[in-house]
Amino acid sequence: MFNLPLQLRFILPPLCLMAFSTLLALLNLNELLEFNRELIEQGQVWRLITSQYVHANLTHLALNCAGILLIWLLHAEHTTPKSYAIHTLLLAIWCGLGIYIFCPDIHIYTGLSALLHGVIVWGAVKDISVSMKSGSILFIGIWVKIIHEQYTGPSEQVGQLIASKVAIDAHLIGAVGGLVLALPLIIKCIKKTPN
């Protein structure tokens, strides 16, 4: 039987993230909040962060909410509400800046998927640091997915569902951000590994 992390401290952070993104969708604030390279260059720098929380359509939002739930199932017990908020905010900043700097061909961007790739990578490293064998499988799996995307290109089926091109380079940027967030865990693991 599954032992789901149903305590309020575990379910509140992902529920807040889903509720926040849903509220932004219901208020139809994409024009104000999406990553728009031209407007960012005109000084609307908040879009670097806010673009991570708005979505192309409700299907896009639903897919990312499913990702949030999956991460909750896998890693809820590894974090606190405070660290969840800090991690998602740092990853939102990282992803927005990364897309701006390294993806000059992306002019419009929305969605949590880059940020979620970072959270998954951090969670996998955390699993490994507490000797959970599933962490290694998840870590390898997410990098295989990212390499596959880089090699084959974005999924046309998902692109049709979300009415937007899947930003596979943003996924890579998010995953690298997750590694950067996990550096303290990685260093701690290396230090406790016998020579």
Backbone as a ProteinNet text record, in pm:
[ID]
protein_1_A
[PRIMARY]
MFNLPLQLRFILPPLCLMAFSTLLALLNLNELLEFNRELIEQGQVWRLITSQYVHANLTHLALNCAGILLIWLLHAEHTTPKSYAIHTLLLAIWCGLGIYIFCPDIHIYTGLSALLHGVIVWGAVKDISVSMKSGSILFIGIWVKIIHEQYTGPSEQVGQLIASKVAIDAHLIGAVGGLVLALPLIIKCIKKTPN
[TERTIARY]
83.5	0	88	41.2	116.8	103.8	213.8	214	226.4	113	113.7	145.1	223	257.4	140.8	42.1	-81.4	-83.4	22.5	25.8	25.3	-34.9	-51.6	80.6	188.9	318.1	369.7	322.4	363.9	271.2	141.3	47.1	25.3	48.2	22.3	110.2	242.7	324.9	283.3	266.8	226	85.1	-3.8	-138.8	-134.6	-50.2	-36.7	18.8	117.6	174.9	69.7	-7.7	-113	-221.5	-259.5	-363.8	-318.3	-193	-138.6	-139.7	-89.7	-87.8	-229.4	-319.8	-459.2	-524.1	-498.5	-553.8	-504.5	-376.3	-322.7	-388.4	-417.6	-485.1	-628	-697.6	-836.9	-846.4	-745.4	-743.2	-690.5	-644.8	-597.4	-490.3	-383.9	-279.7	-156.2	-166.7	-50.5	9.7	-75.2	-23.7	66.9	37.5	113.5	233.9	226.2	324.4	413.4	376.5	453.6	592.2	684.8	816.9	796.5	827	818.9	950.1	1038.8	1175.2	1177.6	1094.3	1092.5	1054.7	953.6	909.4	1008.7	1074.8	1178.6	1291.4	1329	1436.1	1395.1	1264.8	1215.9	1202.2	1242.4	1243.3	1144.1	1060.3	961.6	1024.4	1124	1205.4	1130.8	1017.8	940.7	898.4	887.5	844.2	940.8	1066.5	1163	1115.9	1053.4	1006.1	860.7	775.4	631.1	594.5	675.7	647.1	646.3	714.3	721	587.6	501.6	377.7	251.4	264.9	149.4	164.3	54.4	53	-16.5	20	-36	-186.5	-232.2	-374.7	-400.1	-524.4	-559.3	-499.1	-481.9	-417.5	-272.4	-204.8	-67	-61.3	-152.3	-160.1	-185.1	-279	-311.8	-191.1	-116.4	2.8	106.1	125.1	220.8	170.5	39.9	-15	4	-8.6	19	165.1	255.5	396.6	418.7	348.6	358.3	314.6	204.5	154.7	253	313.1	412	530.9	578	690.1	650.2	526	476.8	482.2	437.1	439.7	581.7	673.8	811.6	895	873.1	969.3	911.3	783.7	722.4	793.1	834.5	892.5	1035.6	1091.7	1228.2	1232.3	1119.8	1121.4	1024.4	1041.3	950.5	879.4	770.1	706.3	803	890.1	985.3	1084.4	1143.4	1241.3	1174.3	1049.4	975.4	957.2	917.1	897.3	1029.8	1136	1266.4	1316.2	1305.5	1352	1275.3	1142.8	1065.6	1094	1112.3	1144.3	1283.6	1383.3	1518.7	1521.3	1448.1	1444.5	1369.6	1266.3	1195	1290.2	1368.2	1466.3	1571.1	1625.3	1728.4	1677.3	1556.5	1501.1	1473.3	1415.1	1387.3	1513.9	1615.3	1742.9	1811	1805.2	1867.2	1805.2	1672.9	1604.2	1643.6	1646.7	1681.9	1824.8	1917.3	2058.7	2093.4	2047.3	2094.3	1998.7	1879.7	1781.2	1729.9	1816.1	1773.9	1660.9	1639.7	1532.2	1395.5	1394.1	1266.3	1222.4	1112.2	1059.2	942.4	863	751.1	767	751.9	763.5	667.1	603.6	520.4	534.6	509.6	496.9	594.9	551.5	629.1	726.4	724.1	798.2	948.8	1008.6	1152.5	1182.1	1106.8	1122	1102.2	1000.9	972.4	1084.9	1149.9	1266.1	1374.7	1392	1488.7	1450.9	1323.5	1277.2	1295.9	1269.1	1286.5	1433.2	1522.9	1666	1709.7	1668	1704	1651.7	1525.5	1465.7	1537.9	1580.2	1652.8	1785.9	1855.4	1981.5	1954.5	1847.1	1811.1	1783.3	1710.7	1686.7	1818.7	1911.2	2041.4	2114.3	2104.9	2177.5	2124.7	1999.5	1943.3	1933.1	2013.3	2028.4	1901.3	1818.8	1702.4	1744.5	1736.3	1779.1	1698.6	1574.3	1490.5	1547.1	1626.7	1686.2	1778.8	1860.4	1952.3	1874.8	1770.5	1688.6	1622.7	1567	1502.5	1604.2	1719.7	1824.1	1866.1	1893.5	1931.3	1815.7	1694.2	1576.8	1552	1564.7	1537.3	1643.8	1769.1	1874.7	1861.7	1816.8	1790	1679.3	1573.8	1463.7	1515.5	1595.7	1646.7	1738	1825.8	1914.6	1831.7	1730.2	1641.6	1574	1523.7	1461	1560.4	1682.7	1783.6	1818.2	1815.5	1850.9	1735.6	1613	1499.4	1415.7	1431.1	1350.5	1224.8	1147.2	1028.2	918.4	838.9	726.2	617.8	584.8	479.5	342.5	320.5	191.4	167.2	269.4	254.4	239.2	313.7	302.1	161.4	95.3	-43.5	-136.9	-112.2	-196.8	-189.9	-69.4	-53	-58.6	-80	-88.8	35.4	150.7	277.2	390.3	503	619.7	678.1	708.5	769.2	911.8	943.6	1074.4	1173.7	1228	1316.2	1444.5	1491.6	1611.4	1582.4	1459.1	1419.6	1421.7	1382.5	1388.5	1533.1	1625.3	1766.6	1815.6	1777.3	1816.8	1762.4	1636.1	1577.4	1649.5	1683.4	1753.2	1891.1	1961.4	2092.2	2072.7	1965.8	1934.6	1911.9	1845.4	1825.2	1956.7	2050.7	2184.1	2255.3	2244.2	2308.1	2248	2114.5	2049.2	2095.4	2125.7	2163.4	2311.9	2389.7	2534.7	2568.6	2501.1	2532.9	2509.8	2405.3	2378.7	2486.8	2526.7	2629.4	2762.2	2798.2	2923.4	2918.1	2803.5	2788	2802.2	2743.2	2754.5	2900.1	2970.7	3109.7	3195.2	3169.6	3247.4	3225.7	3102.8	3078.2	3108.1	3143.6	3181	3321.5	3337.6	3473.3	3565.5	3693.9	3792.5	3834.3
-118.9	0	125.3	226	350.1	432.7	495.6	586	727.3	786.8	918.1	1028.3	1129	1241	1340.9	1308.7	1388.6	1494.8	1505.2	1609.4	1745.9	1841.8	1975.4	2034.2	2014.2	2072.2	2013.1	1894.4	1832.9	1868.8	1880	1904.9	2053.1	2138.7	2281.6	2345.2	2323.2	2389.2	2355	2225.9	2199.6	2250.3	2244.6	2297.8	2448.9	2518.3	2663.4	2695	2618.3	2640.4	2617	2509.1	2481.6	2589	2630.3	2732.1	2865.8	2902	3027.5	3027.3	2919.4	2910	2906.3	2839.2	2832.9	2970.8	3043.4	3178.6	3268.6	3261.1	3341.8	3304.9	3175.2	3131.3	3184.4	3175.7	3222.3	3373	3445.4	3591	3632	3532.2	3554.7	3664.9	3644.5	3746.3	3721.2	3632.4	3601.3	3724.2	3811.8	3931.6	4014.5	4013.9	4092.7	4018	3883.1	3806.3	3713.2	3678.3	3580.7	3634.8	3541.9	3578.8	3633.5	3760.7	3826.6	3901.6	3846.2	3898.6	4048.1	4090.7	4232.6	4321.9	4280.9	4362.4	4356.6	4241.5	4231.5	4329.3	4334.6	4426.2	4572.2	4596.4	4732.8	4763	4668.1	4693.5	4614.8	4532.4	4455.2	4324.5	4340.6	4227.4	4128.2	4167.3	4075.1	3951.5	3967.8	3858.1	3739.7	3764.7	3656.3	3554.8	3602.4	3516.1	3475.2	3572.9	3543.2	3449.7	3447	3360.2	3213.1	3179.8	3040.3	2992.8	3085.3	3050.1	3064.1	3116.1	3125.9	3019.6	2986.8	2875.6	2912.9	2840.7	2868.4	2842.2	2738.6	2707	2617.2	2578.6	2498.3	2358.1	2303.6	2172.4	2181	2288.3	2313	2319.3	2393.6	2403.9	2266.8	2190.5	2058.3	1964.6	1967.4	1882.7	1920.9	2050.4	2092.9	2063.2	2073	2035	1885.4	1804.2	1661	1640.4	1719.9	1714.2	1752	1854.1	1896	1782.4	1715.9	1604.5	1487.6	1458.5	1351.6	1383.6	1505.7	1546.4	1538.3	1576.5	1565.4	1419.4	1327.3	1185.1	1135.2	1183.3	1134.7	1199.3	1330.2	1403.9	1492.9	1485	1578.1	1578	1460.6	1450.6	1503.1	1542	1596	1746.9	1810.6	1956.4	2011.3	2137.9	2210.7	2316.5	2373.7	2480.5	2594.1	2629.4	2738.5	2700.2	2580.8	2540.8	2518.9	2471.5	2454.8	2590.7	2689.6	2824.2	2882.3	2865.5	2918.4	2848.4	2714.9	2640.3	2680	2688.8	2722	2865.5	2956.5	3094	3103.6	3039.6	3041.8	2977.6	2867.1	2801.8	2886.1	2958.1	3048.1	3156.5	3214	3317.2	3256.2	3143	3073.3	3043.5	2986.6	2947.8	3070.3	3173.1	3294	3357.1	3370.5	3426.6	3335.3	3205.1	3109.6	3114	3120.3	3129.4	3259.5	3366.8	3497.1	3497.7	3442	3446.8	3341.8	3219	3108.1	3065.7	3121.6	3081.2	3203.7	3269.6	3392.2	3370.7	3244.9	3215.8	3204.4	3198.2	3194.8	3338.8	3375.4	3511.2	3515.6	3408.9	3397.1	3263.8	3264.4	3141.6	3148.8	3035.2	3022.9	2881.3	2865.5	2732.7	2698.5	2601.9	2555	2442.3	2392.1	2269	2282.4	2394.6	2411	2404.9	2479.7	2482.7	2342.1	2269.2	2135	2037.2	2052.8	1968.4	1991.7	2115.9	2145.6	2083.3	2088.6	2029.7	1878.1	1815.5	1669.5	1632.1	1706	1675.4	1693	1801.9	1822.9	1707.3	1668.9	1559.7	1427.8	1400.5	1276.5	1275	1389	1397.3	1381	1438.7	1423.1	1276.8	1208.5	1065	989.2	1019.3	952.6	981.2	1105.1	1144.3	1074.5	1025.5	951.8	802.4	758.4	617	551.2	627.2	569.4	529.7	401.3	352.2	413.6	451.1	510.7	644.9	710.2	838.3	826.1	721.5	700.6	674.5	594.1	563.3	690.2	770.5	895.2	992.6	1002.2	1093.5	1055.9	927.6	881.3	902.3	870	882.5	1023.9	1121.4	1260.7	1308.3	1266.6	1307	1234.7	1108.9	1037.7	1110.1	1152.3	1226.4	1355.6	1429.4	1557.7	1536.3	1436.9	1407.8	1365.2	1283.1	1239.1	1359.8	1451.6	1573	1654.6	1667.4	1745.1	1680	1548	1474.6	1470.4	1445.2	1425.9	1551.2	1648.8	1769.9	1760.4	1868.3	1871.5	1778.7	1730.1	1643.5	1723.5	1679	1747	1724.9	1604.4	1575	1665.3	1680.6	1768.6	1912.1	1950.9	2085.4	2115.3	2016.2	2034.8	2048.1	1968.7	1975.7	2111.9	2166.6	2293.4	2414.7	2389.6	2497.4	2586.4	2522.2	2595.1	2495.6	2544.7	2458.5	2427.3	2300	2260.1	2314	2388.1	2453.8	2358.2	2267	2164.2	2223.2	2334.2	2396.7	2451.9	2494.7	2541.1	2424.7	2304.6	2186	2160.2	2170.7	2151.2	2256.5	2380.7	2489	2462	2419.9	2388.9	2274.6	2169.5	2054.4	2094.8	2177.3	2226.9	2310.2	2389.3	2464.8	2374.2	2260.8	2163.2	2107	2084.3	2037.9	2143	2268	2376	2384.1	2373.4	2374.1	2255.9	2144.6	2022.9	2016.7	2117.3	2113.1	2087.3	2152	2120.4	1973.5	1913.1	1770.8	1684.5	1722.4	1646.3	1651.6	1769.6	1785.2	1703	1703.8	1627	1476.9	1429.5	1287.4	1249.2	1337.3	1310.5	1302.6	1392.5	1395.5	1269.9	1213.9	1097.4	966.6	971	849.7	808.8	681.3	638.4	632.3	665.5	665.6	525.1
0	0	0	-70.9	-81.2	45.6	82.4	195.9	140.6	103.1	39.6	140.1	98.1	186.3	194.4	275.7	280	389.2	469.1	570.4	501.5	568.4	511.1	462.9	538.9	499.9	369.1	331.6	206	89.8	117.4	7.2	-21.6	77.9	58	-50.8	-51.7	-155.4	-298.9	-334.9	-473.3	-503.5	-405.4	-427.2	-450.8	-377.1	-396.2	-535.1	-579.6	-712.1	-820.8	-807.2	-905.2	-900.2	-779.6	-765.1	-823.3	-798.9	-850.6	-1003.8	-1062.5	-1209	-1266.5	-1198.3	-1243.8	-1236.1	-1128.7	-1114.4	-1228	-1259	-1368.3	-1501.6	-1519.4	-1642.6	-1647.3	-1534	-1529.7	-1550.4	-1503	-1520.7	-1658.5	-1735.1	-1872.3	-1877.4	-1798.9	-1786	-1872.2	-1970.1	-2053.1	-2119.4	-2171.1	-2240	-2149.2	-2020.9	-1923.4	-1866.9	-1863	-1787.2	-1868.5	-1990.8	-2067.7	-2103.8	-2130.1	-2179.1	-2319.6	-2335.6	-2464.9	-2479.9	-2562.9	-2573.6	-2603.4	-2695	-2734.2	-2616.5	-2540.1	-2426.2	-2310.3	-2293.2	-2190	-2222	-2349.4	-2391.1	-2376.5	-2367.8	-2344.7	-2195.1	-2109.5	-1965.9	-1883.6	-1944.2	-1869.3	-1818.1	-1730.7	-1686.9	-1598	-1540	-1456.9	-1536.7	-1667.1	-1754.3	-1749.7	-1715.4	-1702.4	-1598.5	-1492	-1384	-1406.7	-1433	-1439.7	-1553.7	-1658.8	-1772.7	-1734	-1626.6	-1583.1	-1523.8	-1486.5	-1416.8	-1502	-1625.3	-1715.4	-1824	-1891.2	-1985	-2114.8	-2221.9	-2354.4	-2359.5	-2288.4	-2282.1	-2160.8	-2141.4	-2023.6	-2030	-2149.3	-2162	-2117.2	-2156.5	-2114.1	-1961.2	-1902	-1756.1	-1693.4	-1749.2	-1693.7	-1699	-1808.6	-1819.3	-1713.7	-1692.1	-1589.9	-1449.3	-1427.7	-1296.4	-1271.1	-1375.7	-1361.8	-1322.3	-1381	-1343.6	-1198.5	-1152.6	-1011.9	-920.4	-956.2	-875	-873.5	-988.4	-994.3	-903.4	-910	-824.6	-677.3	-646.7	-508.9	-463.6	-548.1	-512.1	-489.1	-571.4	-564.7	-454.3	-431.3	-349.5	-240.8	-214.4	-118.3	17	61.5	195.5	204.2	90.9	89.1	113.1	120.6	122.9	227.2	255.4	344.2	258.9	308.8	231.2	196.5	289.7	265	155	165.4	63.3	-71.9	-73.9	-199.4	-267.3	-189.8	-244.9	-295.7	-217.8	-257.8	-383.8	-385.4	-503.3	-628.7	-619.9	-740	-785.4	-691.1	-729.6	-792.3	-730.8	-787	-925.5	-941.4	-1071.7	-1174.8	-1131.9	-1224.6	-1274.9	-1184.1	-1223	-1316.2	-1276	-1355	-1496.7	-1504.9	-1635.6	-1722	-1664.1	-1741.1	-1795.5	-1710	-1754.4	-1856.8	-1830.9	-1922.3	-2060.9	-2066.1	-2195.1	-2264.2	-2189	-2246.6	-2303.3	-2227.6	-2266.7	-2372.7	-2352.9	-2435.4	-2547.6	-2551.6	-2653.5	-2728.5	-2806.3	-2874.5	-2974.5	-3015.8	-3109.8	-3041	-2908.3	-2835.9	-2811.2	-2872.1	-2857.3	-2759.4	-2756.1	-2662.1	-2590.9	-2458.2	-2380.5	-2262.8	-2234.8	-2115	-2059.8	-1931.5	-1873.8	-1764.6	-1683.2	-1569.3	-1603.8	-1725.7	-1754.3	-1732.6	-1767.3	-1744.6	-1594.7	-1519.5	-1373.9	-1315.5	-1364.9	-1312.7	-1344.1	-1458.6	-1487.8	-1381.8	-1340.5	-1235.5	-1102.4	-1068.3	-941.9	-943.4	-1057.6	-1067.7	-1049.9	-1113.9	-1100.9	-955.7	-892.3	-751.2	-666.4	-689.7	-612.1	-632.5	-755.2	-781.9	-706.5	-706.5	-631.8	-482.6	-433	-291.4	-259.3	-349.8	-331	-318.6	-410.2	-408.8	-278.2	-230.2	-107.5	16.7	11.1	125.4	94.1	-3.6	-39.3	-93.1	-164.1	-231.3	-373	-403.5	-534.3	-648.7	-622.5	-726.2	-773.3	-690.1	-727	-846.8	-847.8	-961.2	-1089	-1080.3	-1197.8	-1250.4	-1159.7	-1199.2	-1258.9	-1197.1	-1246.3	-1388.4	-1408.2	-1542.1	-1640	-1596.3	-1682.6	-1731.2	-1642.9	-1684.2	-1782.5	-1762.9	-1856.4	-1990.4	-1989	-2114.6	-2191.2	-2120.5	-2183.7	-2247.3	-2173.7	-2223.2	-2344.5	-2337.5	-2450.9	-2572.2	-2547.7	-2656.9	-2721.8	-2640.6	-2694.3	-2776.7	-2726.3	-2797.4	-2931.6	-2935	-3056.3	-3157.5	-3108.8	-3200.1	-3220	-3134.2	-3143.5	-3058.9	-3056.3	-2971.6	-3023.1	-2930.7	-2964.7	-3037.3	-3157.1	-3232.7	-3168.5	-3112.3	-3049.5	-2928.6	-2844.9	-2728.2	-2775.8	-2876.7	-2932.8	-2980.2	-3043.1	-3086.4	-2967.2	-2863.3	-2742.9	-2676.1	-2667.7	-2595.6	-2687.7	-2816.7	-2917.2	-2914.6	-2897.8	-2890.1	-2913.3	-2961.7	-2978	-2841.2	-2817.3	-2690.2	-2686.1	-2579.9	-2566.8	-2500.4	-2581.9	-2526.7	-2468.2	-2522.7	-2465	-2325.4	-2303.3	-2169.6	-2070.6	-2115.7	-2028.8	-1986	-2081.9	-2051.2	-1951.4	-1974	-1882.4	-1742.2	-1733	-1602.8	-1532.8	-1608.5	-1549.7	-1498.5	-1574.1	-1527.9	-1400.4	-1396.6	-1275	-1155.3	-1178.3	-1070.8	-1020.4	-1112.9	-1072.6	-988.4	-1030.2	-954.2	-813.6	-805.4	-673.2	-587.8	-653.8	-582.1	-547.8	-587.8	-560.8	-413.7	-317.8	-177.7	-144	-200.6	-177.6	-241.8	-363.4	-435.6	-359.2	-311.9	-235.8	-108.5	-40.8	83.6	53.9	-56.6	-94.3	-123.6	-193.5	-229.4	-101.6	-6.5	117.1	202	198.1	283.4	213.9	84	11.1	51.3	93.7	131.5	10.4	33.4	-77	-111
[MASK]
+++++++++++++++++++++++++++++++++++++++++++++++++++++++++++++++++++++++++++++++++++++++++++++++++++++++++++++++++++++++++++++++++++++++++++++++++++++++++++++++++++++++++++++++++++++++++++++++++++

